[in-house]
Amino acid sequence: MLQANALAAERGGQRLFSDVSFSLKDGDLLHLSGSNGSGKTTLLRMLCGLTLPVNGDISWQQKNIESNRDAFNADLLYIGHRHGMHSDLNALENLQLSTQQLSNSTMVFSALEEVGLSHHLNKPLRLLSQGQQRRVALARLLLESRKLWILDEPLAALDVDAVEWFSQRLAKHLENGGMAIVTTHQEASFISHVSINVVLGS
């Protein structure tokens, strides 16, 4: 279970949000929304332990994430709005590096094939479109078995087919007892699976 209690954040001395609380259990999907600048990415990074709250606390399996860091990181898959991959490496190399599958090119190739990139394996990432780069990042969902997904704008630049693939993959993750926190501005079928809505700036 992931629990957030009275979280608050500031930027440049200005309060972004305060008193954000929720509890996420197996099979739950939390949809985070809010206007630009309301603090969505800040909250996601806070939930990952990458940004400290000015107030409140976060626990994983009833232990504070700071005192339970190794166990929490082992269960967490975070894909940010900026995918954090190397532009001069190709799709295969990026995934092998980010998922520590350096010796298992077959599994990585299968993941890239599923997301429709089997014909672009050897192109440096900088030569791929924004949508293709996003699909490389989302291929991690197939390669890393993690309980908690935290995904910042995963549908950015995706076409209709890729959005549907993501929705189906997310639904399967939830059916298998996983949990997820997602922020997106786009309509998608996975919205029907939302258990908790958190709106910032309301």
ROMAR-174195 format. One record per residue: residue number from 1; residue in three letters; x, y negated, z negated of N, C-alpha, C in turn. Coordinates in nm, 3 decimals, decimal comma, padded with zeros to 5 digits. Last residue first. Layout:
BEGIN
k / r / n.east / n.north / n.up / ca.east / ca.north / ca.up / c.east / c.north / c.up
NUM / ala / X / Y / Z / X / Y / Z / X / Y / Z
...
***
This chain:
BEGIN
k / r / n.east / n.north / n.up / ca.east / ca.north / ca.up / c.east / c.north / c.up
202 / ser / -00,738 / -02,291 / 00,746 / -00,886 / -02,307 / 00,748 / -00,934 / -02,378 / 00,622
201 / gly / -00,474 / -02,227 / 00,763 / -00,513 / -02,361 / 00,801 / -00,662 / -02,384 / 00,804
200 / leu / -00,510 / -01,886 / 00,860 / -00,433 / -01,992 / 00,798 / -00,480 / -02,128 / 00,848
199 / val / -00,698 / -01,611 / 00,794 / -00,694 / -01,730 / 00,877 / -00,619 / -01,838 / 00,802
198 / val / -00,713 / -01,270 / 00,811 / -00,653 / -01,379 / 00,733 / -00,639 / -01,497 / 00,829
197 / asn / -00,922 / -00,993 / 00,796 / -00,888 / -01,114 / 00,871 / -00,829 / -01,216 / 00,774
196 / ile / -00,909 / -00,645 / 00,796 / -00,890 / -00,767 / 00,717 / -00,856 / -00,881 / 00,811
195 / ser / -00,954 / -00,451 / 00,987 / -01,011 / -00,431 / 00,854 / -01,012 / -00,561 / 00,774
194 / val / -01,000 / -00,409 / 01,332 / -00,955 / -00,498 / 01,225 / -01,030 / -00,470 / 01,096
193 / his / -01,077 / -00,273 / 01,555 / -01,024 / -00,192 / 01,445 / -00,983 / -00,277 / 01,324
192 / ser / -01,142 / -00,455 / 01,747 / -01,252 / -00,381 / 01,686 / -01,207 / -00,296 / 01,568
191 / ile / -00,900 / -00,535 / 01,847 / -00,966 / -00,623 / 01,750 / -01,081 / -00,551 / 01,679
190 / phe / -00,820 / -00,371 / 02,050 / -00,781 / -00,332 / 01,914 / -00,847 / -00,419 / 01,808
189 / ser / -00,894 / -00,487 / 02,290 / -00,987 / -00,390 / 02,231 / -00,947 / -00,353 / 02,088
188 / ala / -00,840 / -00,844 / 02,287 / -00,797 / -00,706 / 02,315 / -00,888 / -00,610 / 02,240
187 / glu / -00,758 / -01,179 / 02,354 / -00,862 / -01,080 / 02,329 / -00,810 / -00,942 / 02,367
186 / gln / -00,482 / -01,357 / 02,203 / -00,551 / -01,293 / 02,315 / -00,658 / -01,196 / 02,269
185 / his / -00,325 / -01,450 / 02,008 / -00,427 / -01,543 / 02,056 / -00,516 / -01,478 / 02,161
184 / thr / -00,221 / -01,263 / 01,720 / -00,234 / -01,279 / 01,864 / -00,342 / -01,381 / 01,896
183 / thr / -00,057 / -01,071 / 01,478 / -00,110 / -01,202 / 01,514 / -00,112 / -01,213 / 01,666
182 / val / -00,098 / -00,795 / 01,263 / -00,079 / -00,844 / 01,399 / -00,132 / -00,987 / 01,409
181 / ile / -00,002 / -00,530 / 01,071 / -00,037 / -00,673 / 01,063 / 00,000 / -00,733 / 01,197
180 / ala / -00,100 / -00,195 / 00,991 / -00,039 / -00,295 / 01,078 / -00,090 / -00,434 / 01,046
179 / met / -00,041 / 00,149 / 00,901 / -00,106 / 00,019 / 00,879 / -00,032 / -00,085 / 00,961
178 / gly / -00,120 / 00,500 / 00,951 / -00,033 / 00,384 / 00,949 / -00,112 / 00,259 / 00,917
177 / gly / -00,285 / 00,716 / 00,980 / -00,259 / 00,669 / 00,845 / -00,161 / 00,555 / 00,837
176 / asn / -00,351 / 00,776 / 01,236 / -00,255 / 00,865 / 01,171 / -00,214 / 00,816 / 01,032
175 / glu / -00,507 / 00,563 / 01,310 / -00,573 / 00,693 / 01,289 / -00,482 / 00,791 / 01,216
174 / leu / -00,305 / 00,374 / 01,352 / -00,397 / 00,358 / 01,240 / -00,467 / 00,489 / 01,207
173 / his / -00,184 / 00,480 / 01,584 / -00,104 / 00,457 / 01,463 / -00,195 / 00,447 / 01,340
172 / lys / -00,399 / 00,467 / 01,761 / -00,344 / 00,597 / 01,723 / -00,263 / 00,587 / 01,594
171 / ala / -00,425 / 00,188 / 01,786 / -00,536 / 00,268 / 01,732 / -00,487 / 00,405 / 01,685
170 / leu / -00,180 / 00,129 / 01,910 / -00,209 / 00,078 / 01,777 / -00,320 / 00,158 / 01,711
169 / arg / -00,220 / 00,250 / 02,158 / -00,109 / 00,295 / 02,072 / -00,131 / 00,250 / 01,929
168 / gln / -00,436 / 00,105 / 02,257 / -00,449 / 00,249 / 02,233 / -00,341 / 00,301 / 02,139
167 / ser / -00,318 / -00,149 / 02,275 / -00,437 / -00,129 / 02,193 / -00,456 / 00,019 / 02,159
166 / phe / -00,112 / -00,102 / 02,462 / -00,080 / -00,141 / 02,325 / -00,199 / -00,113 / 02,232
165 / trp / -00,267 / -00,047 / 02,689 / -00,174 / 00,054 / 02,636 / -00,142 / 00,024 / 02,490
164 / glu / -00,393 / -00,294 / 02,720 / -00,474 / -00,177 / 02,687 / -00,386 / -00,065 / 02,632
163 / val / -00,171 / -00,451 / 02,784 / -00,252 / -00,484 / 02,666 / -00,335 / -00,363 / 02,623
162 / ala / -00,096 / -00,332 / 03,024 / -00,005 / -00,323 / 02,909 / -00,079 / -00,356 / 02,779
161 / asp / -00,313 / -00,402 / 03,187 / -00,282 / -00,261 / 03,162 / -00,194 / -00,244 / 03,039
160 / val / -00,296 / -00,685 / 03,191 / -00,413 / -00,618 / 03,135 / -00,384 / -00,473 / 03,100
159 / asp / 00,039 / -00,791 / 03,092 / -00,074 / -00,782 / 03,184 / -00,185 / -00,698 / 03,121
158 / leu / 00,191 / -01,007 / 02,845 / 00,154 / -00,874 / 02,895 / 00,039 / -00,882 / 02,994
157 / ala / 00,257 / -01,248 / 02,725 / 00,303 / -01,225 / 02,863 / 00,269 / -01,087 / 02,919
156 / ala / 00,201 / -01,122 / 02,404 / 00,251 / -01,236 / 02,482 / 00,308 / -01,190 / 02,615
155 / leu / 00,121 / -00,928 / 02,232 / 00,059 / -00,928 / 02,364 / 00,110 / -01,040 / 02,454
154 / pro / 00,240 / -00,968 / 01,984 / 00,287 / -00,856 / 02,067 / 00,231 / -00,857 / 02,209
153 / glu / 00,266 / -01,183 / 01,781 / 00,227 / -01,205 / 01,921 / 00,275 / -01,092 / 02,014
152 / asp / 00,442 / -00,993 / 01,569 / 00,413 / -01,134 / 01,595 / 00,390 / -01,155 / 01,744
151 / leu / 00,376 / -00,731 / 01,360 / 00,396 / -00,767 / 01,500 / 00,348 / -00,909 / 01,527
150 / ile / 00,461 / -00,481 / 01,157 / 00,434 / -00,624 / 01,150 / 00,475 / -00,682 / 01,285
149 / trp / 00,363 / -00,163 / 01,053 / 00,401 / -00,245 / 01,168 / 00,364 / -00,389 / 01,139
148 / leu / 00,453 / 00,088 / 00,834 / 00,399 / -00,048 / 00,842 / 00,453 / -00,120 / 00,965
147 / lys / 00,577 / 00,338 / 00,877 / 00,442 / 00,330 / 00,822 / 00,375 / 00,195 / 00,849
146 / arg / 00,753 / 00,450 / 01,166 / 00,744 / 00,362 / 01,048 / 00,598 / 00,348 / 01,006
145 / ser / 00,945 / 00,588 / 01,377 / 00,833 / 00,636 / 01,297 / 00,829 / 00,558 / 01,166
144 / glu / 01,033 / 00,466 / 01,679 / 01,059 / 00,450 / 01,536 / 00,934 / 00,488 / 01,457
143 / leu / 00,945 / 00,498 / 01,939 / 01,073 / 00,556 / 01,900 / 01,102 / 00,552 / 01,751
142 / leu / 00,722 / 00,360 / 02,004 / 00,725 / 00,503 / 02,038 / 00,846 / 00,574 / 01,981
141 / leu / 00,779 / 00,104 / 01,939 / 00,667 / 00,167 / 01,870 / 00,664 / 00,317 / 01,893
140 / arg / 00,970 / 00,026 / 02,122 / 01,016 / 00,068 / 01,989 / 00,905 / 00,138 / 01,910
139 / ala / 00,832 / -00,077 / 02,330 / 00,870 / 00,064 / 02,341 / 00,925 / 00,116 / 02,209
138 / leu / 00,821 / -00,346 / 02,281 / 00,711 / -00,264 / 02,230 / 00,738 / -00,114 / 02,245
137 / ala / 01,052 / -00,434 / 02,418 / 01,043 / -00,447 / 02,272 / 00,936 / -00,354 / 02,214
136 / val / 00,971 / -00,379 / 02,681 / 01,091 / -00,315 / 02,625 / 01,085 / -00,318 / 02,473
135 / arg / 00,754 / -00,553 / 02,700 / 00,730 / -00,408 / 02,702 / 00,851 / -00,330 / 02,651
134 / arg / 00,887 / -00,798 / 02,700 / 00,799 / -00,766 / 02,589 / 00,770 / -00,617 / 02,584
133 / gln / 01,013 / -00,778 / 02,946 / 01,094 / -00,785 / 02,825 / 01,010 / -00,751 / 02,703
132 / gln / 00,788 / -00,788 / 03,112 / 00,872 / -00,668 / 03,108 / 00,960 / -00,664 / 02,984
131 / gly / 00,700 / -01,051 / 03,060 / 00,614 / -00,937 / 03,029 / 00,692 / -00,807 / 03,021
130 / gln / 00,915 / -01,200 / 03,156 / 00,881 / -01,207 / 03,014 / 00,793 / -01,090 / 02,972
129 / ser / 01,111 / -00,993 / 03,387 / 01,010 / -01,095 / 03,355 / 00,984 / -01,095 / 03,204
128 / leu / 01,468 / -00,940 / 03,390 / 01,330 / -00,891 / 03,379 / 01,236 / -01,008 / 03,348
127 / leu / 01,717 / -01,040 / 03,372 / 01,659 / -01,032 / 03,507 / 01,516 / -00,980 / 03,507
126 / arg / 01,793 / -01,014 / 03,110 / 01,769 / -01,150 / 03,159 / 01,709 / -01,152 / 03,299
125 / leu / 01,854 / -00,744 / 03,081 / 01,725 / -00,793 / 03,032 / 01,691 / -00,931 / 03,088
124 / pro / 01,992 / -00,593 / 03,372 / 02,009 / -00,670 / 03,249 / 01,875 / -00,733 / 03,209
123 / lys / 01,867 / -00,283 / 03,493 / 01,872 / -00,429 / 03,509 / 01,901 / -00,495 / 03,376
122 / asn / 01,831 / -00,014 / 03,462 / 01,968 / -00,062 / 03,474 / 01,980 / -00,213 / 03,494
121 / leu / 01,555 / 00,039 / 03,453 / 01,642 / 00,078 / 03,342 / 01,777 / 00,008 / 03,344
120 / his / 01,333 / 00,008 / 03,608 / 01,409 / -00,113 / 03,574 / 01,512 / -00,086 / 03,465
119 / his / 01,166 / 00,216 / 03,643 / 01,239 / 00,170 / 03,762 / 01,325 / 00,048 / 03,734
118 / ser / 01,039 / 00,255 / 03,402 / 01,137 / 00,356 / 03,444 / 01,217 / 00,313 / 03,565
117 / leu / 00,847 / 00,105 / 03,274 / 00,974 / 00,040 / 03,309 / 01,080 / 00,139 / 03,359
116 / gly / 00,603 / 00,176 / 03,151 / 00,606 / 00,135 / 03,291 / 00,734 / 00,070 / 03,337
115 / val / 00,592 / 00,287 / 02,904 / 00,554 / 00,146 / 02,912 / 00,573 / 00,088 / 03,052
114 / glu / 00,685 / 00,544 / 02,964 / 00,546 / 00,527 / 02,919 / 00,501 / 00,381 / 02,929
113 / glu / 00,952 / 00,490 / 03,025 / 00,864 / 00,540 / 03,130 / 00,718 / 00,519 / 03,091
112 / leu / 01,047 / 00,424 / 02,775 / 01,044 / 00,321 / 02,879 / 00,955 / 00,362 / 02,996
111 / ala / 01,023 / 00,677 / 02,655 / 00,950 / 00,562 / 02,601 / 00,938 / 00,452 / 02,705
110 / ser / 01,200 / 00,828 / 02,810 / 01,057 / 00,864 / 02,807 / 00,972 / 00,748 / 02,756
109 / phe / 01,444 / 00,703 / 02,747 / 01,393 / 00,698 / 02,884 / 01,244 / 00,728 / 02,887
108 / val / 01,464 / 00,781 / 02,479 / 01,450 / 00,640 / 02,511 / 01,395 / 00,623 / 02,653
107 / met / 01,497 / 01,057 / 02,509 / 01,382 / 01,005 / 02,434 / 01,356 / 00,859 / 02,468
106 / thr / 01,739 / 01,059 / 02,657 / 01,617 / 01,122 / 02,710 / 01,493 / 01,068 / 02,641
105 / ser / 01,940 / 00,950 / 02,502 / 01,890 / 00,870 / 02,614 / 01,761 / 00,928 / 02,671
104 / asn / 02,062 / 00,967 / 02,229 / 01,939 / 01,031 / 02,275 / 01,876 / 00,949 / 02,386
103 / ser / 02,269 / 00,839 / 02,109 / 02,300 / 00,967 / 02,174 / 02,177 / 01,034 / 02,234
102 / leu / 02,159 / 00,611 / 01,999 / 02,269 / 00,597 / 02,093 / 02,300 / 00,725 / 02,169
101 / gln / 01,937 / 00,511 / 01,860 / 01,925 / 00,635 / 01,937 / 02,037 / 00,639 / 02,042
100 / gln / 01,886 / 00,284 / 01,711 / 01,995 / 00,373 / 01,670 / 01,983 / 00,511 / 01,733
99 / thr / 01,717 / 00,100 / 01,808 / 01,655 / 00,213 / 01,739 / 01,757 / 00,315 / 01,692
98 / ser / 01,885 / -00,086 / 01,929 / 01,792 / -00,132 / 01,826 / 01,730 / -00,018 / 01,747
97 / leu / 02,035 / 00,076 / 02,114 / 02,101 / 00,000 / 02,008 / 02,004 / -00,033 / 01,896
96 / gln / 01,844 / 00,182 / 02,283 / 01,936 / 00,273 / 02,214 / 02,002 / 00,203 / 02,096
95 / leu / 01,732 / -00,057 / 02,376 / 01,654 / 00,032 / 02,290 / 01,743 / 00,131 / 02,216
94 / asn / 01,947 / -00,164 / 02,526 / 01,885 / -00,240 / 02,417 / 01,809 / -00,149 / 02,322
93 / glu / 01,993 / 00,036 / 02,718 / 02,096 / 00,003 / 02,619 / 02,038 / -00,072 / 02,500
92 / leu / 01,752 / 00,025 / 02,864 / 01,794 / 00,148 / 02,798 / 01,894 / 00,120 / 02,687
91 / ala / 01,755 / -00,241 / 02,963 / 01,647 / -00,194 / 02,876 / 01,688 / -00,070 / 02,797
90 / asn / 02,095 / -00,378 / 02,944 / 01,973 / -00,335 / 03,012 / 01,872 / -00,279 / 02,913
89 / leu / 02,243 / -00,681 / 02,816 / 02,227 / -00,536 / 02,815 / 02,099 / -00,499 / 02,888
88 / asp / 02,220 / -00,953 / 02,815 / 02,313 / -00,895 / 02,911 / 02,311 / -00,742 / 02,913
87 / ser / 02,042 / -01,016 / 02,610 / 02,003 / -01,045 / 02,748 / 02,096 / -00,982 / 02,852
86 / his / 01,943 / -00,819 / 02,346 / 02,060 / -00,877 / 02,413 / 02,033 / -00,893 / 02,562
85 / met / 01,655 / -00,913 / 02,144 / 01,738 / -00,821 / 02,219 / 01,849 / -00,895 / 02,292
84 / gly / 01,456 / -01,058 / 02,009 / 01,583 / -01,032 / 01,943 / 01,674 / -00,933 / 02,014
83 / his / 01,200 / -01,146 / 02,082 / 01,224 / -01,002 / 02,069 / 01,359 / -00,966 / 02,010
82 / arg / 01,007 / -01,370 / 01,918 / 01,132 / -01,361 / 01,994 / 01,185 / -01,221 / 01,973
81 / his / 00,810 / -01,267 / 01,757 / 00,770 / -01,333 / 01,881 / 00,889 / -01,345 / 01,975
80 / gly / 00,930 / -00,946 / 01,629 / 00,900 / -01,087 / 01,624 / 00,856 / -01,142 / 01,759
79 / ile / 00,847 / -00,658 / 01,486 / 00,879 / -00,710 / 01,619 / 00,833 / -00,855 / 01,621
78 / tyr / 00,931 / -00,433 / 01,237 / 00,897 / -00,573 / 01,265 / 00,941 / -00,608 / 01,407
77 / leu / 00,848 / -00,167 / 01,052 / 00,888 / -00,200 / 01,189 / 00,837 / -00,341 / 01,218
76 / leu / 00,924 / -00,006 / 00,745 / 00,884 / -00,128 / 00,816 / 00,936 / -00,132 / 00,959
75 / asp / 01,026 / 00,191 / 00,585 / 00,886 / 00,205 / 00,628 / 00,839 / 00,094 / 00,721
74 / ala / 01,278 / 00,109 / 00,522 / 01,264 / 00,239 / 00,588 / 01,124 / 00,260 / 00,643
73 / asn / 01,228 / -00,124 / 00,379 / 01,285 / -00,134 / 00,514 / 01,271 / -00,004 / 00,592
72 / phe / 01,136 / -00,005 / 00,137 / 01,049 / -00,089 / 00,218 / 01,100 / -00,097 / 00,361
71 / ala / 01,363 / 00,126 / 00,042 / 01,243 / 00,204 / 00,072 / 01,148 / 00,125 / 00,162
70 / asp / 01,535 / -00,098 / 00,010 / 01,572 / 00,014 / 00,098 / 01,449 / 00,095 / 00,138
69 / arg / 01,395 / -00,276 / -00,175 / 01,431 / -00,313 / -00,039 / 01,458 / -00,195 / 00,053
68 / asn / 01,274 / -00,316 / -00,414 / 01,245 / -00,188 / -00,348 / 01,288 / -00,197 / -00,201
67 / ser / 01,299 / -00,564 / -00,507 / 01,359 / -00,461 / -00,590 / 01,345 / -00,322 / -00,528
66 / glu / 01,160 / -00,696 / -00,307 / 01,300 / -00,732 / -00,331 / 01,371 / -00,626 / -00,415
65 / ile / 00,900 / -00,599 / -00,318 / 00,983 / -00,561 / -00,203 / 01,130 / -00,597 / -00,224
64 / asn / 00,785 / -00,450 / -00,618 / 00,824 / -00,571 / -00,548 / 00,921 / -00,538 / -00,435
63 / lys / 00,573 / -00,169 / -00,591 / 00,701 / -00,222 / -00,636 / 00,733 / -00,347 / -00,554
62 / gln / 00,349 / -00,049 / -00,483 / 00,340 / -00,098 / -00,621 / 00,474 / -00,143 / -00,679
61 / gln / 00,407 / -00,017 / -00,213 / 00,391 / 00,101 / -00,298 / 00,409 / 00,065 / -00,446
60 / trp / 00,532 / -00,335 / -00,224 / 00,514 / -00,219 / -00,136 / 00,514 / -00,096 / -00,224
59 / ser / 00,441 / -00,677 / -00,282 / 00,482 / -00,545 / -00,329 / 00,449 / -00,438 / -00,225
58 / ile / 00,518 / -01,016 / -00,328 / 00,478 / -00,911 / -00,232 / 00,527 / -00,778 / -00,285
57 / asp / 00,406 / -01,323 / -00,483 / 00,494 / -01,208 / -00,469 / 00,433 / -01,105 / -00,376
56 / gly / 00,413 / -01,684 / -00,546 / 00,353 / -01,555 / -00,518 / 00,455 / -01,444 / -00,505
55 / asn / 00,580 / -01,956 / -00,381 / 00,497 / -01,905 / -00,491 / 00,442 / -01,769 / -00,448
54 / val / 00,741 / -01,983 / -00,177 / 00,761 / -02,081 / -00,284 / 00,675 / -02,045 / -00,405
53 / pro / 00,883 / -01,674 / -00,048 / 00,769 / -01,763 / -00,076 / 00,806 / -01,866 / -00,182
52 / leu / 01,158 / -01,633 / 00,175 / 01,106 / -01,627 / 00,038 / 00,986 / -01,719 / 00,021
51 / thr / 01,189 / -01,431 / 00,459 / 01,169 / -01,567 / 00,408 / 01,108 / -01,555 / 00,268
50 / leu / 01,208 / -01,163 / 00,494 / 01,309 / -01,246 / 00,560 / 01,302 / -01,391 / 00,516
49 / gly / 01,017 / -00,986 / 00,410 / 01,126 / -01,015 / 00,318 / 01,235 / -01,101 / 00,378
48 / cys / 00,797 / -00,955 / 00,561 / 00,910 / -00,867 / 00,592 / 01,026 / -00,885 / 00,495
47 / leu / 00,641 / -01,157 / 00,469 / 00,596 / -01,021 / 00,441 / 00,704 / -00,918 / 00,471
46 / met / 00,783 / -01,370 / 00,582 / 00,775 / -01,356 / 00,437 / 00,738 / -01,214 / 00,398
45 / arg / 00,726 / -01,334 / 00,849 / 00,865 / -01,319 / 00,804 / 00,872 / -01,304 / 00,651
44 / leu / 00,450 / -01,391 / 00,836 / 00,498 / -01,259 / 00,878 / 00,641 / -01,234 / 00,832
43 / leu / 00,457 / -01,660 / 00,753 / 00,396 / -01,559 / 00,668 / 00,443 / -01,419 / 00,707
42 / thr / 00,585 / -01,777 / 00,975 / 00,645 / -01,787 / 00,842 / 00,589 / -01,681 / 00,749
41 / thr / 00,397 / -01,730 / 01,174 / 00,526 / -01,662 / 01,181 / 00,597 / -01,666 / 01,047
40 / lys / 00,187 / -01,897 / 01,067 / 00,169 / -01,754 / 01,093 / 00,302 / -01,678 / 01,096
39 / gly / 00,167 / -02,170 / 01,011 / 00,254 / -02,086 / 00,928 / 00,243 / -01,937 / 00,953
38 / ser / 00,045 / -02,355 / 01,169 / -00,022 / -02,323 / 01,043 / 00,060 / -02,229 / 00,955
37 / gly / 00,148 / -02,406 / 01,419 / 00,204 / -02,479 / 01,307 / 00,141 / -02,448 / 01,172
36 / asn / -00,156 / -02,354 / 01,587 / -00,011 / -02,369 / 01,598 / 00,040 / -02,454 / 01,481
35 / ser / -00,411 / -02,205 / 01,371 / -00,364 / -02,297 / 01,475 / -00,211 / -02,299 / 01,478
34 / gly / -00,470 / -01,852 / 01,322 / -00,454 / -01,990 / 01,275 / -00,399 / -02,075 / 01,386
33 / ser / -00,457 / -01,509 / 01,201 / -00,484 / -01,614 / 01,300 / -00,468 / -01,751 / 01,236
32 / leu / -00,399 / -01,169 / 01,173 / -00,363 / -01,301 / 01,123 / -00,384 / -01,405 / 01,232
31 / his / -00,555 / -00,879 / 01,088 / -00,538 / -00,973 / 01,198 / -00,515 / -01,112 / 01,140
30 / leu / -00,463 / -00,568 / 00,969 / -00,486 / -00,707 / 00,932 / -00,458 / -00,794 / 01,053
29 / leu / -00,583 / -00,248 / 00,946 / -00,525 / -00,345 / 01,038 / -00,563 / -00,484 / 00,992
28 / asp / -00,538 / 00,058 / 00,764 / -00,587 / -00,080 / 00,773 / -00,510 / -00,160 / 00,878
27 / gly / -00,434 / 00,307 / 00,721 / -00,537 / 00,294 / 00,823 / -00,588 / 00,154 / 00,843
26 / asp / -00,360 / 00,254 / 00,380 / -00,348 / 00,342 / 00,497 / -00,465 / 00,323 / 00,592
25 / lys / -00,404 / -00,100 / 00,295 / -00,385 / 00,041 / 00,265 / -00,380 / 00,122 / 00,394
24 / leu / -00,335 / -00,415 / 00,169 / -00,342 / -00,335 / 00,291 / -00,313 / -00,190 / 00,255
23 / ser / -00,468 / -00,697 / 00,023 / -00,416 / -00,564 / -00,004 / -00,441 / -00,477 / 00,118
22 / phe / -00,394 / -01,048 / -00,024 / -00,464 / -00,936 / 00,039 / -00,399 / -00,806 / -00,004
21 / ser / -00,370 / -01,401 / -00,035 / -00,368 / -01,272 / -00,106 / -00,444 / -01,169 / -00,025
20 / val / -00,247 / -01,716 / -00,046 / -00,278 / -01,608 / 00,048 / -00,261 / -01,475 / -00,025
19 / asp / -00,199 / -01,969 / -00,171 / -00,297 / -01,875 / -00,226 / -00,342 / -01,770 / -00,123
18 / ser / -00,123 / -02,181 / 00,112 / -00,113 / -02,143 / -00,030 / -00,223 / -02,043 / -00,062
17 / phe / 00,080 / -02,323 / 00,373 / -00,038 / -02,248 / 00,325 / -00,016 / -02,216 / 00,178
16 / leu / 00,255 / -02,544 / 00,397 / 00,198 / -02,477 / 00,515 / 00,071 / -02,402 / 00,479
15 / arg / 00,332 / -02,851 / 00,252 / 00,274 / -02,719 / 00,227 / 00,212 / -02,664 / 00,357
14 / gln / 00,639 / -03,011 / 00,321 / 00,494 / -03,005 / 00,342 / 00,443 / -02,863 / 00,321
13 / gly / 00,913 / -02,998 / 00,310 / 00,843 / -03,061 / 00,198 / 00,693 / -03,063 / 00,210
12 / gly / 00,975 / -02,849 / 00,537 / 01,007 / -02,991 / 00,532 / 00,934 / -03,065 / 00,423
11 / arg / 00,729 / -02,626 / 00,453 / 00,827 / -02,660 / 00,557 / 00,850 / -02,810 / 00,553
10 / glu / 00,625 / -02,365 / 00,230 / 00,642 / -02,506 / 00,264 / 00,743 / -02,518 / 00,378
9 / ala / 00,384 / -02,126 / 00,113 / 00,504 / -02,162 / 00,189 / 00,505 / -02,310 / 00,217
8 / ala / 00,255 / -01,870 / -00,103 / 00,256 / -02,009 / -00,056 / 00,388 / -02,036 / 00,014
7 / leu / 00,045 / -01,604 / -00,215 / 00,163 / -01,651 / -00,143 / 00,145 / -01,795 / -00,098
6 / ala / -00,112 / -01,442 / -00,395 / -00,103 / -01,588 / -00,408 / 00,020 / -01,646 / -00,338
5 / asn / 00,022 / -01,143 / -00,314 / -00,047 / -01,209 / -00,424 / -00,014 / -01,357 / -00,428
4 / ala / -00,010 / -00,859 / -00,119 / 00,037 / -00,997 / -00,123 / -00,046 / -01,071 / -00,226
3 / gln / 00,078 / -00,523 / -00,085 / -00,003 / -00,621 / -00,157 / 00,066 / -00,757 / -00,155
2 / leu / 00,050 / -00,223 / 00,081 / 00,116 / -00,353 / 00,082 / 00,024 / -00,453 / 00,015
1 / met / 00,084 / 00,119 / 00,000 / 00,000 / 00,000 / 00,000 / 00,088 / -00,125 / 00,000
***
